[in-house]
């Protein structure tokens, strides 16, 4: 945070903490921590990985053949939602959508639409959204979509409105989904063979206990 003053960081952290308290006081509101990550098919020899016996797991560096049809890494959107805070259960879930290509504004809108639809089915009325300052979060297209979405929810009297909270720059420790990414990557790594894209996504879904979803893609009209 070399380019940011401490008071600025504290103010944004306080805004995040206020949203957390608000979610705890409204049964039909939910706090959601959003982030994107890349899942690599290649083991990284210097990375840590978990083993059952407690012995270090030696990872073998792998290479992708030029004729391999799968990408070297897969981008994935994630939303860590905290459910049941009002009754003290404090249940957390990580909702996942792998995407074709890399994170962009159109895919971000698609992920938010999908997340709000899931929350609506759970009887929620507000998503208190905490995320970082990535360009595909702060761009005009996403901001305009959130504004129009909230107006539609208010007009129709149904749906899930979004209350947006940006984290300070270069402060990943303020987003708890980051720890889930770290632990997940240690669990799904393959020590001495190359995973296919399908094998990798299967392992990620299994680790998080989340149902398989088709890849999120940009609608043709927006492409």
N, C-alpha and C positions, 0 to 999 in steps of 0.2 A: 504493500500500500504506500509506496514511495510518493505517488502522485496525489495523495489524498490526506487531508487533515484528520486527526483523531475525532474532533467533534462531528465531522460529517459521517464518519463510520458509526459513531455511537447513535446518531440520529436515525440512521437507517436500521440499525440493529434494534433500536427501541420500537420502530414502526413494525418490524417483524414480530417482536415480542407482544405488542398490542394485539396483533392479529391472532396470535396463538391464544391469548386470553379470551378474545372475542369468540373464537371457535369453541372454547371450553364452556362458554356461557349460553350458547344457542344450540339446541339439539339438531336443528336442521341446517346448520352451517358446518363446513369442514375445512380444515387447513390442509393445503396441498403444496408440497415442495417439488418443483419441477426442475429437470435438468436433462441434458443429452450426454451420451457417451458413445465411444467406439469400442466394439468388441472385436479383438484381433483373432484371426485363425492361427496366428503364428505364436508359438511359445517364446517368451522373452527370457533368455538364460539367466539374467540378473534379477528377475522378478521373484518374489516370494510365492510359495504355494503351500497349501495345507496338506498334511499327510496324517493318516490314522495312527501310525506308529510313533509320531513325533520326530522321526529322522528327516533330515533335509531332503527335499525332492530335487534331484538334478534335472534341469530342463535342457532338452536338446534343441539347438537352433534349427529351424526348418526353413524351407524355401518353397515358393509356389512356382510350379511349372508354368511356362508361358502359355500353354494350351489349357490351363485350368480355367473353367468358365466362371468360377466363383470369385468375388472380390476378396482382397486380403483382409479387409475389416468391414464390419457392418455397423451402421449408425443406428442408434436406438434412442427414442424418447422415453422418459420415465416420470411418473408422478407418485411421490410418496404421500399417501393420504393417511391421516390419523382418524380412526373411527372409534366410536364408543368412549370418547373422553368424558362425556357427561356422567356416565355410569361407573367410571373408574377403571374400565377394562383396558383402555389405552391401546386398542388393537391398531396395528399398522399394516398397510398393504402397499406394495410397489406395483403400479400398473405400467405395463410395457407396450410399446409399439415400435417394432423395427421398421425402418424406412428404406425406400429405394433412393440411393444417392446419399446426399448429405443434408443436414438440417437447413431449411430455408423457411421464409415467412409463410408460404403456402402450406407446407407440411406442419408448421406450428399451429396454424389456424385449424387444420384438420385434426390435430391431436387435441386441441382444446375443445372442439366440437364433440369429439368422441368421449372425452373425459366428462364433459358436462352432461352428455346423454346418460352415461353410467351413473353419475351422481343423482340425476333426476329419477332414475329407476329405484335408487335407494331412498328416495324421499327427501333429498337435500335441496336447499333453496339458494345456497351461496357457496362459492368456492373462493376461499381466501388464498390467493395464489402468490407464492413466494418463489422468485427465480432471479437469475443473474442478469447482467447487462449485455448479453449476447445480441448481436445485430438483428437476428431473426426473432428476438423478443421485443426489442425497442423500436423496430421500424414502423413506418407509417401504416403499412398494410395490416399488421397485427393490432396496432393501437386503434385503427379505425374499425376493425372487425369487433374488438372487445366493446367499443362504444356502441356500435349498432346492435350487437348481441344483447347488451344490457337494456337498451331501449326496447327491444322486442320482448324481452322477458317482462319488463315493467308493463308494457302495453297489453300483452296477452295474459298476464297474471299467472304464468306457469313457466317452468324452466329454472335454470341455475344461473344466477348472475355472478360475475367475476369481480372480485376486489383485488386489485393488482398491487404488489409490493416488490420493488426492486431492491436487491441486496447491494451492499457496497462493492465496488470493483475489487477484484483480487482478494476475495474473502470466501473461498469455498467451504471453510469450516463452519460457516453460518448456515449452510444448507445440509441437513442431515442425510439426504439421499446420497451424498458423496461417499459416505462410509459404506453404504450398501453396494455401490459400484466396486469399491476396492475389494471387499470381501467376496463379492460375486465373481470377480475376475480370478481370484485365487482358487475358487472352487471349481470353475469350469475348465481351467487350463488342462491341456493334454501334454504329458511330459515328453513323449518321444514319437508322436505321429501327428500328421496334419489333419485337422478337423475340416469337414466340408461345411459350407454355410448352413445347411440343414441341421447337421449334428451340433453345431455351435448354438444355433437358436434353440434347439430342443433342450440343451443343457441349461441355457439361461432361463428359459421358462420353467424348467423343473426346479432349478435352484430357488427361484422366487415363488414357486407354487402358484403360478399364474397361467390361465388358459391361453392356448395358442391363438394368435390373431394373424390375419393376413398382413402383408407389408402395407404400410401407409404410403400412398403415392399421391402425387399432385394431380388434381382433376384435369382432364384434357382441356377444358376451357381456360384454365389458369396456366397451363404449361406453355 
